[in-house]
């Protein structure tokens, strides 16, 4: 299998998923959109599209002109080609945007380790098979999906965010939370000014060190969640 990955900043890569993909014999091509790398024209030659997070927002198309062609490519991949898709954080929001949903600033930033609840649909969805509810997750976002695309279903929610995960059709998934994190994630992301600002405004000054220690303690469980989600997503491809 061959995956296509859209990346928006160097430190928001597929993380632990890379190890899981290597173990499963999956190869992937990463397009660094923020570096000006072009989107491949042969989208149909890939088995799945995975879109990662980033500090930009879906409505900032003038600041980041590559967002418009990215949204168009996601729409083509999911709607026209009917191929499997997994979006994480910004990628989750871009999927909603591409399918006609609406994304805006959240009522409050959600940063840190927090539980999400599977909805009734989420409890029976193949992507979440074998995972508990509530599920401890890693969050770092200040925008959210406000209006779902037509025919989309909510699979998970939290106290601060109504759409923590959704599915469109049988093959396109968005996750607002981060399952891909590694031991370096908090430190790496804390160097991004927008992320540090949301971290400290939400959790207070010096929160980076505290969050890093807490996340490292929870990391084995996060990695188990990532492995389960990866196995379940691969099941969608078969």
Backbone as JSON, one array per atom type, in Angstrom:
{
  "sequence": "XXXXXXXXXXXXXXXXXXXXXXXXXXXXXXXXXXXXXXXXXXXXXXXXXXXXXXXXXXXXXXXXXXXXXXXXXXXXXXXXXXXXXXXXXXXXXXXXXXXXXXXXXXXXXXXXXXXXXXXXXXXXXXXXXXXXXXXXXXXXXXXXXXXXXXXXXXXXXXXXXXXXXXXXXXXXXXXXXXXXXXXXXXXXXXXXXXXXXXXXXXXXXXXXXXXXXXXXXXXXXXXXXXXXXXXXXXXXXX",
  "N": [[0.84, -1.19, 0.0], [0.31, 2.3, -0.57], [0.61, 5.47, 0.78], [-0.46, 8.91, 0.75], [0.68, 11.85, 2.18], [-0.22, 14.93, 3.52], [1.47, 17.65, 4.76], [1.9, 20.39, 7.03], [3.64, 21.79, 8.58], [6.95, 21.26, 9.75], [7.21, 19.91, 12.26], [4.79, 18.71, 12.72], [4.24, 15.91, 11.86], [3.48, 12.51, 10.76], [4.23, 11.14, 13.08], [4.08, 8.58, 15.51], [2.68, 6.95, 13.81], [4.28, 6.52, 11.62], [6.12, 4.51, 12.34], [4.33, 2.41, 12.68], [3.28, 2.18, 10.12], [5.58, 1.44, 8.68], [6.04, -1.08, 9.8], [3.85, -2.41, 8.82], [4.43, -2.59, 6.2], [3.85, -0.42, 4.58], [4.35, 2.22, 2.31], [5.0, 5.74, 1.95], [4.36, 9.02, 0.64], [5.34, 12.23, 1.36], [4.03, 15.44, 1.21], [5.15, 18.58, 1.62], [3.43, 21.16, 2.18], [3.67, 23.75, 3.2], [6.22, 24.37, 2.49], [6.07, 24.79, -0.15], [5.88, 22.6, -1.81], [4.52, 20.74, -4.53], [1.16, 19.47, -4.99], [0.58, 16.14, -5.89], [-0.46, 15.17, -9.17], [-1.48, 12.72, -9.78], [-3.5, 11.57, -8.01], [-5.12, 9.34, -7.74], [-3.43, 7.18, -7.68], [-2.72, 6.53, -5.16], [-3.38, 4.79, -2.08], [-4.52, 5.82, 0.2], [-5.21, 8.99, 1.75], [-3.62, 11.01, 4.07], [-3.93, 13.67, 6.23], [-2.26, 16.06, 8.05], [-1.88, 18.09, 11.11], [-1.58, 21.67, 11.89], [-0.46, 25.09, 12.5], [-1.96, 27.0, 11.2], [-5.19, 28.28, 10.07], [-8.25, 27.1, 8.55], [-9.55, 29.12, 7.17], [-7.64, 30.94, 6.43], [-6.76, 31.57, 3.78], [-5.64, 33.57, 2.21], [-3.27, 34.2, 3.52], [-2.03, 31.74, 3.43], [-1.71, 30.51, 0.58], [-1.71, 27.94, -0.5], [-3.68, 26.52, 0.74], [-6.2, 26.55, -0.55], [-5.89, 24.96, -3.02], [-5.26, 22.61, -1.65], [-7.62, 21.97, -0.23], [-9.26, 21.52, -2.44], [-8.0, 19.26, -3.52], [-8.41, 17.41, -1.47], [-11.2, 17.22, -1.58], [-11.5, 16.11, -4.14], [-10.18, 13.66, -3.81], [-11.72, 12.36, -1.85], [-14.48, 12.66, -2.58], [-14.73, 12.43, -5.43], [-12.9, 10.37, -6.2], [-13.41, 8.56, -4.23], [-11.79, 7.46, -2.21], [-10.0, 6.22, 0.72], [-9.58, 8.31, 3.61], [-7.84, 10.1, 6.16], [-7.92, 12.57, 8.5], [-6.18, 14.74, 10.7], [-6.63, 16.91, 13.35], [-6.01, 19.97, 12.1], [-6.22, 18.73, 9.61], [-8.57, 17.29, 9.93], [-10.38, 19.41, 10.17], [-10.05, 20.55, 7.64], [-11.1, 18.53, 6.06], [-13.83, 18.71, 6.74], [-14.33, 21.31, 5.76], [-13.82, 20.9, 3.02], [-15.94, 19.3, 2.31], [-18.16, 20.84, 2.58], [-18.82, 21.67, 5.15], [-18.57, 23.78, 8.13], [-16.01, 25.63, 9.67], [-14.72, 27.26, 12.53], [-13.42, 29.59, 15.0], [-13.01, 28.08, 18.18], [-15.05, 28.04, 21.15], [-13.42, 27.95, 23.36], [-9.93, 27.33, 23.76], [-8.61, 24.05, 23.48], [-6.38, 22.29, 25.13], [-3.98, 19.92, 25.97], [-4.14, 16.87, 27.95], [-7.02, 15.06, 27.73], [-10.36, 13.64, 28.19], [-12.37, 12.06, 25.65], [-15.64, 11.26, 24.54], [-17.18, 8.5, 23.02], [-19.75, 8.63, 20.63], [-23.09, 7.29, 20.13], [-23.03, 6.37, 17.51], [-20.29, 6.27, 17.18], [-19.53, 4.22, 18.9], [-20.1, 1.94, 17.49], [-18.68, 2.18, 15.2], [-16.26, 1.11, 12.79], [-13.7, 2.31, 12.95], [-13.24, 2.89, 15.61], [-13.31, 0.5, 16.88], [-12.72, -1.7, 19.56], [-11.71, 0.24, 21.24], [-11.9, 2.18, 24.28], [-14.59, 4.03, 25.91], [-15.06, 6.63, 28.1], [-12.24, 7.96, 26.21], [-8.88, 8.63, 26.68], [-7.21, 11.4, 25.4], [-4.93, 13.44, 23.41], [-4.85, 16.88, 23.09], [-4.72, 19.9, 21.12], [-5.81, 22.58, 20.1], [-7.51, 25.46, 18.7], [-9.54, 26.01, 17.05], [-12.57, 24.68, 15.6], [-14.84, 22.23, 14.19], [-17.8, 23.58, 13.38], [-20.19, 23.25, 11.97], [-21.33, 20.31, 10.62], [-20.52, 18.57, 7.53], [-23.02, 17.72, 5.06], [-24.62, 14.62, 5.56], [-22.62, 13.63, 7.16], [-21.44, 11.98, 10.16], [-21.21, 12.32, 13.68], [-18.68, 10.94, 15.65], [-17.28, 11.09, 18.0], [-17.01, 13.12, 20.99], [-16.28, 15.95, 23.14], [-16.26, 17.75, 26.29], [-15.64, 20.37, 25.61], [-15.69, 20.43, 22.87], [-17.81, 19.66, 20.31], [-17.51, 18.09, 18.04], [-15.36, 15.83, 17.95], [-14.58, 13.72, 16.45], [-15.44, 12.58, 13.21], [-17.24, 10.93, 10.58], [-17.51, 10.65, 7.06], [-19.39, 9.23, 4.59], [-18.32, 5.84, 3.85], [-15.58, 5.89, 4.22], [-14.05, 8.18, 4.87], [-12.48, 9.94, 7.38], [-12.28, 12.18, 10.17], [-10.27, 13.38, 12.79], [-10.23, 15.32, 15.62], [-8.56, 15.25, 17.81], [-5.16, 14.29, 18.75], [-3.57, 11.4, 17.87], [-1.12, 10.61, 17.11], [1.12, 11.28, 18.57], [4.46, 11.63, 19.96], [7.32, 11.14, 22.15], [8.61, 13.53, 21.81], [6.78, 15.44, 21.07], [5.4, 17.52, 22.63], [7.48, 19.29, 23.35], [8.49, 19.97, 20.78], [6.22, 21.15, 19.52], [5.75, 23.21, 21.26], [7.56, 25.12, 20.54], [6.47, 26.5, 18.49], [5.13, 29.62, 17.92], [2.3, 30.28, 17.91], [1.18, 27.99, 19.0], [2.43, 27.86, 21.5], [1.36, 30.14, 22.66], [-1.38, 29.5, 22.86], [-1.18, 27.32, 24.55], [-0.11, 28.43, 26.97], [-2.03, 30.35, 27.56], [-4.17, 28.76, 28.1], [-3.35, 26.8, 30.01], [-1.62, 28.1, 31.66], [1.4, 30.01, 32.62], [4.58, 28.47, 31.99], [3.52, 26.01, 31.47], [4.33, 24.21, 29.57], [6.45, 22.47, 30.39], [5.2, 21.04, 32.44], [3.12, 19.82, 31.02], [4.58, 18.24, 29.27], [5.76, 16.33, 30.99], [3.48, 15.09, 32.07], [2.32, 14.09, 29.74], [4.26, 12.31, 28.83], [4.06, 10.33, 30.74], [1.58, 9.3, 30.08], [2.01, 8.36, 27.58], [2.48, 5.57, 26.71], [-0.16, 4.54, 26.71], [-1.34, 6.27, 24.84], [0.08, 5.52, 22.57], [-0.82, 2.9, 22.27], [-3.49, 3.41, 21.63], [-3.08, 4.7, 19.18], [-2.01, 2.58, 17.68], [-4.21, 0.84, 17.6], [-6.12, 2.45, 16.27], [-4.76, 2.75, 13.85], [-4.64, 0.08, 12.9], [-7.39, -0.35, 12.63], [-8.05, 1.58, 10.73], [-6.59, 0.66, 8.54], [-8.1, -1.57, 8.09], [-10.32, -0.43, 6.91], [-9.36, 0.09, 4.41], [-9.22, -2.32, 3.15]],
  "CA": [[0.0, 0.0, 0.0], [1.04, 3.57, -0.67], [-0.15, 6.59, 1.32], [-0.06, 10.28, 0.47], [0.58, 12.63, 3.41], [-0.1, 16.38, 3.43], [2.07, 18.17, 5.99], [1.8, 21.85, 7.02], [4.79, 22.3, 9.35], [7.85, 20.11, 9.91], [7.08, 19.15, 13.51], [3.51, 17.99, 12.76], [4.37, 14.79, 10.94], [2.65, 11.39, 11.23], [4.63, 10.65, 14.4], [4.14, 7.14, 15.75], [2.11, 6.23, 12.67], [5.35, 6.13, 10.7], [6.62, 3.19, 12.76], [3.27, 1.43, 12.43], [3.2, 1.97, 8.67], [6.74, 0.64, 8.26], [5.83, -2.46, 10.24], [2.81, -2.99, 7.98], [4.9, -2.6, 4.82], [3.26, 0.69, 3.84], [5.22, 3.33, 1.95], [4.24, 6.98, 1.86], [4.94, 10.22, 0.05], [4.96, 13.41, 2.12], [4.05, 16.72, 0.52], [5.29, 19.67, 2.58], [2.73, 22.26, 1.52], [4.19, 25.03, 3.67], [7.5, 24.58, 1.81], [5.8, 25.01, -1.57], [5.9, 21.37, -2.61], [3.26, 20.62, -5.27], [0.29, 18.32, -4.79], [0.66, 15.26, -7.05], [-1.63, 15.14, -10.05], [-1.95, 11.33, -9.88], [-4.05, 11.23, -6.7], [-5.72, 8.01, -7.77], [-2.42, 6.13, -7.56], [-2.49, 6.3, -3.73], [-4.42, 4.0, -1.41], [-5.15, 6.64, 1.24], [-4.65, 10.32, 1.99], [-3.56, 11.37, 5.49], [-3.64, 15.1, 6.32], [-1.84, 16.33, 9.42], [-2.26, 19.36, 11.69], [-0.75, 22.83, 11.62], [-0.87, 26.28, 13.25], [-2.81, 27.86, 10.4], [-6.61, 27.95, 10.11], [-8.77, 26.79, 7.21], [-10.02, 30.33, 6.5], [-6.52, 31.83, 6.16], [-6.3, 31.23, 2.42], [-4.79, 34.63, 1.67], [-1.96, 34.05, 4.15], [-1.48, 30.44, 3.01], [-2.43, 30.27, -0.68], [-1.79, 26.52, -0.84], [-4.84, 25.91, 1.38], [-7.29, 26.36, -1.52], [-5.68, 23.72, -3.78], [-5.3, 21.45, -0.75], [-9.03, 21.65, -0.02], [-9.75, 20.95, -3.69], [-7.44, 17.91, -3.65], [-9.12, 16.56, -0.51], [-12.54, 16.97, -2.13], [-11.39, 15.18, -5.27], [-9.79, 12.35, -3.3], [-12.8, 11.76, -1.06], [-15.78, 12.67, -3.25], [-14.66, 11.93, -6.81], [-12.18, 9.09, -6.28], [-13.98, 7.67, -3.2], [-10.67, 6.76, -1.58], [-9.93, 6.43, 2.17], [-8.98, 9.56, 4.07], [-7.74, 10.32, 7.6], [-7.46, 13.91, 8.81], [-5.87, 14.95, 12.11], [-6.67, 18.3, 13.8], [-6.27, 20.8, 10.92], [-6.68, 17.84, 8.54], [-9.98, 17.02, 10.27], [-11.12, 20.62, 9.83], [-10.01, 20.7, 6.18], [-12.06, 17.58, 5.49], [-15.15, 19.32, 6.9], [-14.39, 22.42, 4.82], [-13.86, 20.37, 1.65], [-17.22, 18.64, 2.07], [-19.26, 21.78, 2.76], [-19.06, 22.02, 6.54], [-18.09, 25.11, 8.54], [-15.01, 25.63, 10.74], [-14.51, 28.59, 13.1], [-12.76, 29.57, 16.3], [-13.73, 27.4, 19.24], [-15.38, 28.87, 22.3], [-12.24, 27.94, 24.22], [-8.88, 26.42, 23.29], [-8.55, 22.75, 24.16], [-4.97, 21.94, 25.1], [-3.59, 19.0, 27.04], [-4.65, 15.5, 27.94], [-8.41, 15.12, 28.19], [-11.17, 12.54, 27.68], [-13.45, 12.22, 24.68], [-16.67, 10.21, 24.63], [-17.71, 8.01, 21.76], [-21.2, 8.75, 20.5], [-23.73, 6.01, 19.81], [-22.48, 5.93, 16.21], [-18.88, 5.96, 17.36], [-19.38, 2.94, 19.58], [-20.24, 0.84, 16.52], [-17.91, 2.47, 13.98], [-15.06, 0.27, 12.71], [-12.47, 3.0, 13.29], [-13.06, 2.9, 17.05], [-13.49, -0.85, 17.42], [-11.72, -2.1, 20.54], [-11.27, 1.37, 22.06], [-12.86, 2.47, 25.35], [-15.23, 5.33, 26.01], [-14.25, 7.69, 27.48], [-10.91, 7.67, 25.7], [-7.95, 9.71, 26.98], [-6.61, 11.89, 24.16], [-4.06, 14.61, 23.47], [-5.51, 17.97, 22.36], [-4.02, 21.19, 21.0], [-6.51, 23.29, 19.02], [-8.31, 26.63, 19.06], [-10.65, 26.06, 16.09], [-13.32, 23.44, 15.62], [-15.91, 22.07, 13.22], [-19.04, 24.1, 13.94], [-21.29, 22.63, 11.24], [-20.87, 19.12, 9.88], [-20.98, 18.41, 6.15], [-24.22, 16.9, 4.89], [-24.46, 13.17, 5.6], [-21.54, 13.23, 8.07], [-21.91, 11.57, 11.48], [-20.27, 12.54, 14.78], [-18.26, 9.68, 16.27], [-16.74, 11.35, 19.34], [-17.21, 14.49, 21.45], [-15.73, 16.27, 24.46], [-17.0, 18.83, 26.93], [-15.36, 21.63, 24.95], [-15.75, 20.32, 21.41], [-18.89, 18.72, 19.96], [-17.09, 17.2, 16.95], [-14.0, 15.34, 18.15], [-14.32, 12.8, 15.34], [-16.6, 12.36, 12.37], [-17.06, 10.13, 9.36], [-18.34, 10.96, 5.9], [-19.36, 8.03, 3.76], [-17.72, 4.71, 4.56], [-14.14, 5.85, 4.04], [-13.37, 9.44, 5.17], [-12.54, 10.19, 8.81], [-11.57, 13.31, 10.75], [-10.02, 13.31, 14.24], [-9.75, 16.59, 16.16], [-7.47, 14.96, 18.74], [-3.9, 13.78, 18.18], [-3.18, 10.05, 18.28], [0.18, 10.32, 16.51], [2.17, 11.96, 19.32], [5.66, 10.92, 20.41], [7.94, 11.74, 23.33], [9.13, 14.86, 21.45], [5.71, 16.29, 20.55], [5.13, 18.73, 23.41], [8.62, 20.21, 23.21], [8.54, 20.45, 19.4], [5.11, 22.04, 19.22], [5.87, 24.37, 22.12], [8.42, 26.12, 19.9], [5.66, 27.25, 17.52], [4.56, 30.72, 18.71], [0.84, 30.2, 18.07], [0.89, 26.88, 19.91], [2.86, 28.23, 22.86], [0.4, 31.12, 23.17], [-2.61, 28.82, 23.28], [-0.82, 26.48, 25.7], [0.04, 29.2, 28.19], [-3.29, 31.02, 27.89], [-5.1, 27.76, 28.59], [-2.85, 26.06, 31.16], [-0.81, 28.97, 32.52], [2.84, 30.12, 32.33], [5.38, 27.3, 32.35], [2.73, 24.79, 31.31], [4.97, 23.28, 28.65], [7.19, 21.43, 31.12], [4.23, 20.19, 33.15], [2.41, 19.01, 30.04], [5.52, 17.25, 28.74], [5.9, 15.26, 31.97], [2.21, 14.37, 32.14], [2.1, 13.37, 28.48], [5.2, 11.2, 28.78], [3.48, 9.28, 31.59], [0.43, 8.72, 29.39], [2.39, 8.02, 26.21], [2.21, 4.18, 26.33], [-1.58, 4.4, 26.38], [-1.58, 6.97, 23.58], [0.63, 4.69, 21.49], [-1.74, 1.77, 22.09], [-4.63, 3.95, 20.9], [-2.63, 4.92, 17.8], [-1.89, 1.28, 17.02], [-5.57, 0.34, 17.34], [-6.7, 3.27, 15.21], [-4.08, 2.42, 12.61], [-5.13, -1.23, 12.45], [-8.78, -0.21, 12.21], [-8.08, 2.34, 9.47], [-6.14, -0.25, 7.49], [-9.25, -2.42, 7.79], [-11.2, 0.32, 5.99], [-8.76, 0.04, 3.08], [-9.29, -3.67, 2.56]],
  "C": [[0.88, 1.25, 0.0], [0.13, 4.7, -0.2], [0.41, 7.91, 0.8], [-0.31, 11.07, 1.75], [0.73, 14.11, 3.08], [0.37, 16.91, 4.78], [2.14, 19.7, 5.9], [2.91, 22.54, 7.8], [5.64, 21.09, 9.73], [7.56, 19.27, 11.14], [5.73, 18.45, 13.65], [3.49, 16.96, 11.63], [3.51, 13.63, 11.46], [3.11, 10.73, 12.52], [4.73, 9.14, 14.5], [3.55, 6.34, 14.6], [3.19, 5.77, 11.7], [5.92, 4.76, 11.05], [5.6, 2.1, 12.45], [3.14, 1.14, 10.94], [4.39, 1.14, 8.16], [6.54, -0.83, 8.61], [4.8, -3.17, 9.38], [3.21, -3.03, 6.5], [4.31, -1.51, 3.96], [4.32, 1.73, 3.54], [4.37, 4.6, 1.86], [5.07, 8.1, 1.24], [4.44, 11.41, 0.84], [5.08, 14.65, 1.26], [4.07, 17.82, 1.57], [4.72, 20.94, 1.94], [3.28, 23.61, 1.94], [5.53, 25.37, 3.03], [7.32, 24.76, 0.31], [5.83, 23.77, -2.43], [4.53, 21.16, -3.27], [2.47, 19.36, -4.9], [0.37, 17.43, -6.03], [-0.62, 15.3, -7.88], [-2.25, 13.75, -10.12], [-2.53, 10.85, -8.55], [-4.59, 9.8, -6.65], [-4.73, 6.87, -7.65], [-2.1, 5.81, -6.1], [-3.67, 5.56, -3.12], [-5.14, 4.77, -0.32], [-4.45, 7.98, 1.3], [-4.75, 10.62, 3.48], [-3.12, 12.83, 5.57], [-3.41, 15.48, 7.78], [-2.29, 17.72, 9.88], [-1.32, 20.49, 11.3], [-1.29, 24.04, 12.35], [-1.75, 27.24, 12.48], [-4.27, 27.44, 10.54], [-7.17, 27.84, 8.7], [-9.19, 28.04, 6.45], [-8.89, 31.29, 6.13], [-5.91, 31.6, 4.77], [-5.46, 32.32, 1.78], [-3.38, 34.55, 2.24], [-1.26, 32.79, 3.67], [-2.18, 30.01, 1.72], [-2.52, 28.81, -1.1], [-2.98, 25.83, -0.19], [-5.97, 25.63, 0.38], [-7.07, 25.12, -2.39], [-5.67, 22.47, -2.92], [-6.74, 21.02, -0.51], [-9.62, 21.0, -1.28], [-9.25, 19.52, -3.88], [-8.12, 16.95, -2.68], [-10.51, 16.21, -1.04], [-12.48, 15.96, -3.27], [-11.09, 13.77, -4.77], [-10.96, 11.63, -2.65], [-14.09, 11.61, -1.86], [-15.72, 12.03, -4.64], [-14.02, 10.54, -6.89], [-12.68, 8.07, -5.26], [-12.9, 6.82, -2.52], [-10.58, 7.1, -0.1], [-9.11, 7.65, 2.56], [-8.95, 9.57, 5.6], [-7.16, 11.7, 7.82], [-7.28, 14.08, 10.3], [-5.83, 16.45, 12.39], [-6.97, 19.23, 12.61], [-6.78, 19.94, 9.76], [-8.13, 17.45, 8.7], [-10.85, 18.21, 9.87], [-11.15, 20.85, 8.32], [-10.96, 19.73, 5.49], [-13.47, 18.16, 5.58], [-15.34, 20.45, 5.9], [-14.57, 21.93, 3.39], [-15.22, 19.78, 1.3], [-18.43, 19.55, 2.32], [-19.63, 22.11, 4.18], [-18.5, 23.4, 6.85], [-17.18, 24.97, 9.75], [-14.82, 27.06, 11.21], [-13.75, 28.46, 14.41], [-13.63, 28.86, 17.32], [-14.07, 28.38, 20.35], [-14.23, 28.99, 23.27], [-11.22, 26.98, 23.62], [-8.92, 25.14, 24.12], [-7.12, 22.25, 24.03], [-4.67, 21.0, 26.27], [-4.23, 17.64, 26.88], [-6.06, 15.49, 28.53], [-9.23, 13.99, 27.56], [-12.12, 12.97, 26.57], [-14.39, 11.02, 24.83], [-17.07, 9.79, 23.22], [-19.22, 8.19, 21.76], [-21.78, 7.35, 20.23], [-23.22, 5.47, 18.48], [-21.02, 5.55, 16.33], [-18.64, 4.62, 18.0], [-19.45, 1.76, 18.62], [-19.43, 1.07, 15.24], [-16.64, 1.64, 13.95], [-13.78, 0.99, 13.1], [-12.19, 2.94, 14.79], [-13.26, 1.53, 17.69], [-12.35, -1.19, 18.39], [-11.2, -0.98, 21.42], [-12.33, 1.72, 23.1], [-13.52, 3.84, 25.18], [-15.58, 5.57, 27.48], [-12.84, 7.23, 27.13], [-10.01, 8.87, 26.02], [-7.21, 10.11, 25.71], [-5.72, 13.09, 24.43], [-4.65, 15.68, 22.55], [-4.59, 19.19, 22.26], [-4.67, 21.96, 19.86], [-7.32, 24.45, 19.57], [-9.44, 26.87, 18.07], [-11.36, 24.71, 16.15], [-14.34, 23.41, 14.49], [-17.21, 22.51, 13.9], [-20.26, 23.45, 13.3], [-20.75, 21.48, 10.42], [-21.29, 19.19, 8.41], [-22.24, 17.56, 6.11], [-23.83, 15.43, 4.88], [-23.28, 12.7, 6.47], [-22.14, 12.85, 9.42], [-20.81, 11.82, 12.52], [-19.97, 11.21, 15.46], [-17.74, 9.88, 17.69], [-16.92, 12.82, 19.67], [-16.5, 14.67, 22.77], [-16.54, 17.4, 25.05], [-16.82, 20.16, 26.22], [-15.56, 21.6, 23.44], [-16.76, 19.25, 21.01], [-18.46, 17.71, 18.91], [-15.62, 16.85, 17.14], [-13.61, 14.33, 17.07], [-15.6, 12.7, 14.53], [-16.22, 11.5, 11.17], [-18.0, 10.62, 8.29], [-18.25, 9.77, 4.94], [-18.73, 6.88, 4.54], [-16.21, 4.8, 4.72], [-13.38, 7.11, 4.45], [-13.58, 9.79, 6.64], [-11.75, 11.45, 9.19], [-11.45, 13.12, 12.26], [-9.52, 14.67, 14.7], [-8.58, 16.37, 17.11], [-6.28, 14.34, 18.02], [-3.59, 12.4, 18.75], [-1.72, 9.76, 17.92], [1.36, 10.75, 17.37], [3.3, 11.02, 19.74], [6.21, 11.62, 21.65], [8.42, 13.17, 23.06], [8.03, 15.87, 21.14], [5.54, 17.59, 21.33], [6.26, 19.75, 23.26], [8.67, 20.81, 21.81], [7.44, 21.47, 19.12], [5.17, 23.3, 20.07], [6.76, 25.46, 21.55], [7.67, 26.92, 18.84], [4.92, 28.36, 18.28], [3.06, 30.62, 18.94], [0.46, 29.1, 19.05], [1.28, 27.22, 21.35], [1.86, 29.21, 23.47], [-0.87, 30.44, 23.65], [-2.37, 27.92, 24.48], [-0.81, 27.29, 26.99], [-1.23, 29.96, 28.56], [-4.3, 30.04, 28.47], [-4.65, 27.14, 29.91], [-1.95, 26.87, 32.07], [0.66, 29.0, 32.14], [3.6, 28.87, 32.8], [4.67, 25.98, 32.15], [3.42, 23.76, 30.42], [5.68, 22.15, 29.35], [6.23, 20.48, 31.83], [3.51, 19.27, 32.17], [3.31, 17.92, 29.47], [5.65, 16.06, 29.68], [4.62, 14.42, 32.03], [1.98, 13.52, 30.9], [3.03, 12.17, 28.37], [4.69, 10.03, 29.62], [2.36, 8.54, 30.87], [0.78, 8.14, 28.01], [2.17, 6.55, 25.85], [0.75, 3.94, 25.96], [-1.93, 5.09, 25.08], [-1.09, 6.14, 22.4], [-0.23, 3.46, 21.22], [-2.98, 2.21, 21.31], [-4.28, 4.15, 19.43], [-2.55, 3.61, 17.03], [-3.26, 0.7, 16.68], [-6.23, 1.12, 16.22], [-6.07, 2.96, 13.86], [-4.56, 1.09, 12.04], [-6.56, -1.12, 11.92], [-8.89, 0.56, 10.89], [-7.61, 1.48, 8.32], [-7.26, -1.22, 7.1], [-10.23, -1.76, 6.84], [-10.69, 0.2, 4.57], [-8.97, -1.28, 2.39], [-10.65, -3.91, 1.92]]
}
